[in-house]
């Protein structure tokens, strides 16, 4: 299942608090990318916030995996998860 994960800010967290975790965070993203769990990784242009495209069994699996991120474990970020399905509109062109 494809799941879009949008990084969410935690109120009161400062950018300085992120510094000790950034190398470990990048290593975790690399590990999951190489494992095929993270399919795409982006940063928003309008603010420092990650956007991840995940391939997971379900939303619970995605939450478990994201919970292993150093920044999540430290309580500095969270993620909004959006489960995705294929676009159904083509059936209007080719169905029945």
C-alpha positions in Angstrom: 0.0 0.0 0.0 1.3 3.5 -0.9 1.1 5.9 2.0 2.0 9.6 1.8 3.7 10.8 5.1 3.7 14.5 5.8 6.0 15.7 8.5 4.1 17.7 11.2 5.7 20.3 13.5 5.5 19.8 17.2 4.6 23.1 19.0 7.5 24.6 20.9 10.3 22.6 19.2 13.2 24.7 18.0 15.5 24.0 15.1 18.5 23.7 17.5 16.9 20.7 19.1 17.1 18.8 15.8 20.9 19.1 15.4 22.0 16.1 17.5 19.7 13.8 15.5 20.1 14.9 11.9 22.9 12.5 10.9 21.1 9.5 12.4 17.8 10.7 10.8 19.4 10.8 7.4 20.9 7.3 7.9 17.5 5.9 8.8 16.0 7.5 5.7 18.8 5.9 3.6 18.3 2.5 5.3 14.5 2.5 4.6 15.1 3.8 1.0 17.5 0.9 0.3 15.0 -1.5 1.8 12.3 -0.3 -0.6 10.0 1.1 2.2 10.7 4.7 1.4 10.1 5.1 -2.4 10.4 8.9 -2.6 11.7 11.6 -0.3 11.1 15.3 -0.7 11.3 18.6 1.3 8.7 21.2 0.9 9.9 24.3 -0.8 7.8 26.6 1.4 9.1 25.3 4.8 11.5 22.8 6.3 9.2 19.8 6.3 9.7 16.3 4.8 7.3 14.5 2.5 7.8 10.7 2.2 6.1 8.2 -0.1 6.1 4.9 1.7 5.3 1.3 0.5 3.9 -0.5 3.6 1.5 -3.3 4.4 -1.0 -0.8 5.9 -1.2 2.4 7.9 -0.3 0.7 11.1 2.9 -0.7 9.5 3.7 2.9 8.3 3.2 4.3 11.8 5.5 1.6 13.3 8.2 2.3 10.8 8.0 6.0 11.2 8.2 5.5 14.9 11.8 4.3 14.5 13.0 7.6 13.1 15.3 9.4 15.6 13.4 12.7 15.4 10.1 10.9 16.0 11.5 8.9 19.0 12.9 12.2 20.4 9.4 13.8 20.2 10.6 16.5 17.8 8.4 15.6 14.8 5.3 13.5 13.9 3.7 12.5 10.6 0.3 12.8 9.1 -0.4 9.6 7.1 -2.5 9.6 4.0 -3.3 6.1 2.5 -3.5 6.2 -1.3 -5.3 4.1 -3.8 -4.9 4.1 -7.6 -6.9 6.8 -9.5 -10.3 5.2 -10.4 -11.2 7.7 -13.1 -9.9 5.7 -16.0 -12.7 3.3 -15.6 -15.0 6.0 -16.9 -13.1 5.9 -20.2 -12.4 2.2 -20.5 -14.9 0.4 -18.3 -18.1 -1.4 -19.2 
